[in-house]
Amino acid sequence: MAIIGEIIKKAVELSHTIIDNPDPVLSQQKVFHDLLNNAKDTAFGKKYNFRDILAEPDPGESFAKRVPYFDYNKIYNEWW
């Protein structure tokens, strides 16, 4: 029965997330901001100055200018 309670709890939490922010652009901006914020103190985040990117008026544009494109092999070889 505890499993059913957890499933219901997660469903309620998810429904609030969906209803609270119906705009997909705002939702993506929030996720992007949260990802940068969580990674700002990692080696990758420090190298590409995620703290500075977060302070910019348009963090998405700043990120695109500062962080190079990585395919799987390149990021694996350089960072993992």
SULMOVEN-V939698 format. One record per backbone hydrogen bond with DSSP energy under -1.0 kcal/mol. CO is the residue of the C=O (numbers start at 0). NH is the residue of the N-H. If there is no record, write none. Layout:
BEGIN
CO:NH
CO:NH
END
This chain:
BEGIN
0:4
1:5
2:6
3:7
4:8
5:9
6:10
7:11
8:12
9:13
10:14
11:15
12:16
13:17
14:18
15:19
16:20
22:26
23:27
24:28
25:29
26:30
27:31
28:32
29:33
30:34
31:35
32:36
33:37
34:38
38:41
41:45
42:46
43:47
44:49
45:48
48:52
49:53
50:54
52:55
57:61
58:62
59:63
60:64
61:65
62:66
70:74
71:75
72:76
73:77
74:78
75:79
END
